[in-house]
């Protein structure tokens, strides 16, 4: 795996000097929200072994100007310390010209006293979007019984988000949990305002669950998609079973060209975040003591960032990097 990634880096780095960001985003003849643009973020989970100044310095060197900060248990900011640590983190990153337009949380319980504290502090600090925690299906109940119960949670969270002027995003995630088949998210969201509660659309997970039908799910959810997560994967066979292998961008089977065509068609724009889930010596799992050094990790991260910038350029997507 490591040798294949090194070869991928060598191939991708050859184009890094020629990265140019397109000045406009066009869907046919229509300019899409040209007045507002968003940077490419990075989910900070893979750099949780760095403190705030180190995180900012690393991101600046790699070429990121924004971060999707982990504000959850074992994250860069612990929920119980959000009032002091989130402003500190944002101030430190801002000094290095790194913005925080979005964060990842474990929020799924509107009654938790920390929920309002996290959302209120984030809103005060200018964070516009947060990723929610995950819901599960109780297999002793029917699917619809589960969804009816979960919808009450979404209803309460939408009201809280409206109160604080922030948007909650539920990530579609492959597997048997809520958000795996994606149509369940439509059922949960269809009666709510997309400005306050919606989806962080993950094309990698969508293709795992719907290799040929993912575009239908995207079409269904498009009004609620305000943020996007980017990563790639491949299938491999192990002991006679199909196994998912996370790989660098462009090295797997995700058809990013088809995805971007659909995203443009549905006018899906907003903060985009790269998730690094392939082997970083444990850093990809949030370990504080990864076996891979920051220099090697940074090389892989920069390669994916350059690859995505060039892909956006090919599709004339308006972004400021």
C-alpha positions in Angstrom: 0.0 0.0 0.0 2.8 2.4 1.0 4.8 1.9 -2.2 1.7 2.4 -4.4 0.9 5.7 -2.5 4.5 6.9 -3.1 4.2 6.2 -6.8 0.9 8.1 -6.7 2.6 11.1 -5.1 5.3 11.1 -7.7 2.7 11.1 -10.5 0.5 13.8 -8.9 3.3 16.1 -7.9 4.3 16.6 -11.5 1.2 18.8 -11.9 1.4 20.7 -8.7 3.2 23.6 -10.1 0.5 24.3 -12.6 -2.5 24.5 -10.3 -4.7 27.5 -11.2 -8.1 28.1 -9.7 -10.9 28.9 -12.1 -12.5 32.3 -11.5 -16.1 31.2 -12.1 -18.4 28.3 -11.6 -20.8 27.7 -14.5 -23.6 25.3 -14.8 -24.5 25.7 -18.5 -24.9 29.4 -19.0 -25.8 30.1 -15.3 -23.2 31.4 -12.9 -23.6 29.7 -9.6 -23.5 31.8 -6.4 -20.4 33.6 -7.7 -20.6 36.1 -4.8 -19.8 33.4 -2.3 -17.0 31.0 -2.3 -15.5 28.4 0.0 -12.0 27.0 0.7 -11.2 23.3 0.7 -11.0 22.2 4.3 -9.3 19.3 5.9 -10.9 17.2 8.7 -8.4 17.6 11.6 -8.8 14.1 12.9 -5.7 12.9 11.1 -3.6 15.7 12.8 -4.9 15.3 16.4 -1.4 14.7 17.6 -0.6 18.4 16.9 -1.5 21.3 19.2 -3.1 24.4 17.8 0.0 26.3 16.7 1.5 23.1 15.2 -1.8 22.3 13.4 -1.9 25.8 11.9 1.8 25.6 10.8 1.3 22.2 9.2 -1.8 23.2 7.3 -0.2 26.4 6.0 2.8 24.4 4.8 0.6 21.8 3.1 -1.5 24.5 1.4 -4.7 24.4 3.3 -6.4 27.7 4.3 -9.2 26.1 6.2 -9.9 23.3 8.6 -12.9 21.2 9.7 -12.0 21.1 13.3 -12.8 18.1 15.5 -14.9 19.4 18.5 -15.8 16.1 20.2 -14.5 13.5 22.6 -10.8 12.9 21.9 -10.8 15.7 19.4 -8.8 18.9 19.1 -11.4 20.6 21.3 -13.2 18.7 24.0 -16.9 19.6 24.4 -16.6 20.2 28.1 -13.8 22.8 27.4 -15.5 24.4 24.4 -16.0 27.8 25.9 -12.3 28.3 26.5 -10.6 26.0 24.0 -12.6 26.7 20.8 -11.9 30.5 20.8 -8.3 29.8 21.6 -8.0 27.3 18.7 -9.7 29.7 16.2 -7.6 32.6 17.3 -4.4 30.6 17.0 -5.3 29.3 13.6 -6.5 32.7 12.4 -3.0 34.1 13.2 -1.7 31.6 10.6 -4.5 32.6 8.1 -6.3 29.3 8.7 -10.1 29.7 8.9 -12.6 27.3 10.6 -15.9 27.4 8.6 -17.0 24.0 9.9 -16.5 21.5 12.7 -17.2 17.8 13.5 -19.1 17.0 16.7 -20.8 14.1 18.4 -24.0 16.1 18.8 -27.1 14.0 18.4 -28.8 14.6 21.8 -30.5 18.0 21.9 -31.1 17.5 25.6 -27.4 17.2 26.5 -26.4 20.4 28.4 -23.2 20.5 26.3 -25.1 20.7 23.0 -26.1 24.3 23.5 -22.7 25.2 24.9 -21.0 23.8 21.8 -23.4 25.3 19.3 -23.5 28.7 21.0 -19.7 29.0 21.2 -19.2 27.8 17.6 -21.8 30.4 16.4 -20.1 33.2 18.3 -16.8 32.2 16.7 -18.2 32.3 13.2 -18.5 28.6 12.5 -21.4 28.1 10.0 -21.7 24.4 9.8 -21.2 21.4 12.1 -21.3 17.7 11.4 -23.6 15.8 13.7 -23.1 12.5 15.5 -24.5 9.2 14.2 -27.9 7.5 14.9 -28.4 3.8 14.9 -31.3 1.5 14.0 -32.9 -0.5 16.9 -33.4 -3.8 15.1 -36.1 -4.8 17.5 -38.2 -2.0 15.9 -39.3 -1.5 12.3 -37.3 0.8 10.0 -40.2 3.3 10.0 -40.6 3.2 13.8 -36.9 4.0 14.1 -37.2 6.9 11.7 -40.3 8.3 13.4 -38.3 8.3 16.6 -35.2 9.9 15.1 -37.2 12.6 13.3 -38.1 14.0 16.7 -34.4 14.5 17.4 -33.9 16.2 14.0 -36.9 18.5 14.9 -35.4 19.6 18.2 -31.9 20.1 16.6 -33.3 22.2 13.8 -34.9 24.5 16.4 -31.5 24.7 18.3 -29.7 25.4 15.1 -32.1 28.1 14.2 -31.6 29.7 17.6 -27.9 29.8 17.1 -27.8 30.5 13.4 -25.8 27.4 12.5 -26.4 24.5 10.2 -26.2 20.9 11.4 -25.1 18.3 8.8 -25.7 14.6 9.0 -23.1 12.6 7.1 -24.3 9.7 4.9 -22.1 6.8 6.0 -21.9 3.3 4.5 -23.2 0.5 6.7 -26.4 -0.4 8.5 -26.7 2.8 10.5 -28.9 5.8 9.8 -27.6 7.5 6.6 -26.3 4.3 5.0 -29.1 3.9 2.3 -29.4 7.8 2.1 -33.1 7.7 1.4 -33.6 7.5 5.1 -32.0 10.9 5.4 -34.6 12.3 3.0 -37.4 10.9 5.2 -35.8 12.6 8.3 -35.1 15.9 6.6 -38.0 16.4 4.1 -40.0 18.6 6.5 -37.1 20.7 7.7 -35.4 23.9 6.6 -32.1 23.1 4.8 -30.5 26.3 6.1 -30.5 24.8 9.6 -30.3 21.1 9.2 -29.1 19.0 6.3 -26.5 16.6 4.9 -22.7 16.5 4.7 -22.6 14.5 1.5 -19.9 11.9 1.3 -19.4 10.5 -2.2 -17.1 7.7 -1.1 -19.8 6.3 1.3 -22.5 6.9 -1.3 -20.7 4.8 -3.9 -20.0 2.0 -1.4 -23.7 1.6 -0.8 -25.0 2.5 -4.3 -22.3 1.9 -6.9 -24.6 2.5 -9.8 -27.5 4.3 -8.1 -25.7 7.0 -6.0 -26.8 9.8 -8.3 -30.4 9.2 -7.5 -29.7 9.5 -3.8 -27.8 12.7 -4.5 -30.7 14.1 -6.5 -33.1 13.3 -3.7 -30.9 14.9 -1.0 -29.6 17.8 -3.0 -31.7 20.6 -1.4 -30.2 19.7 2.0 -26.6 19.2 1.0 -24.7 22.2 2.2 -21.2 20.6 2.9 -19.3 17.8 1.2 -16.7 15.2 2.3 -14.2 13.9 -0.2 -12.3 10.7 -0.1 -11.6 7.6 -2.2 -11.6 3.8 -1.9 -11.1 0.6 -3.7 -12.4 -3.0 -3.4 -10.1 -5.8 -2.6 -10.7 -9.5 -2.0 -9.5 -11.0 1.3 -10.2 -14.5 2.4 -12.9 -14.7 -0.3 -14.7 -11.6 1.0 -14.9 -8.1 -0.5 -13.0 -5.6 1.7 -13.0 -1.8 1.4 -9.5 -0.3 1.2 -9.2 3.5 1.6 -6.8 5.0 -0.9 -5.5 8.5 -2.0 -7.7 10.6 -4.2 -7.7 9.4 -7.8 -6.2 6.0 -6.9 -9.6 4.3 -6.2 -12.9 3.8 -8.0 -14.8 6.9 -7.0 -15.8 8.7 -10.3 -15.2 12.3 -9.2 -15.9 13.6 -12.7 -19.4 12.2 -12.6 -19.9 13.4 -9.1 -18.8 16.9 -9.9 -21.1 17.0 -13.0 -24.0 16.1 -10.7 -22.9 18.6 -8.0 -22.8 21.4 -10.5 -26.2 20.4 -12.0 -27.8 20.5 -8.5 -25.9 23.7 -7.6 -24.3 22.0 -4.6 -21.7 24.3 -3.3 -20.4 25.0 0.2 -17.5 24.0 2.4 -15.7 20.9 1.0 -13.5 18.8 3.3 -10.9 16.1 2.5 -11.0 13.2 4.9 -7.8 11.2 5.1 -8.6 7.6 6.0 -5.8 5.6 4.4 -2.7 4.6 6.3 -1.0 7.4 8.2 0.5 5.2 10.8 -2.6 5.4 13.0 -3.0 9.2 12.6 -5.9 8.5 10.3 -7.8 7.1 13.3 -6.9 10.1 15.5 -4.0 8.6 17.3 -1.9 11.0 19.3 1.3 8.9 18.8 1.3 7.8 15.1 4.2 5.8 13.7 4.4 8.0 10.6 6.1 11.4 10.9 4.5 14.7 10.1 6.7 15.2 7.1 5.5 12.0 5.4 1.9 12.7 6.4 2.1 16.2 5.0 3.4 14.8 1.6 0.4 12.6 1.3 -2.0 15.4 2.3 -0.5 17.9 -0.1 -0.8 15.4 -3.0 -4.5 14.8 -2.4 -5.1 18.6 -2.0 -3.3 19.3 -5.3 -5.2 16.5 -7.0 -8.5 17.9 -5.9 -7.7 21.5 -6.8 -6.8 20.3 -10.3 -10.1 18.3 -10.5 -12.0 21.4 -9.5 -10.1 23.4 -12.1 -11.1 20.9 -14.8 -14.8 21.4 -13.9 -14.5 25.2 -13.5 -15.6 25.1 -9.9 -15.4 28.4 -8.1 -13.2 28.1 -5.0 -10.7 30.2 -3.1 -7.7 28.3 -1.9 
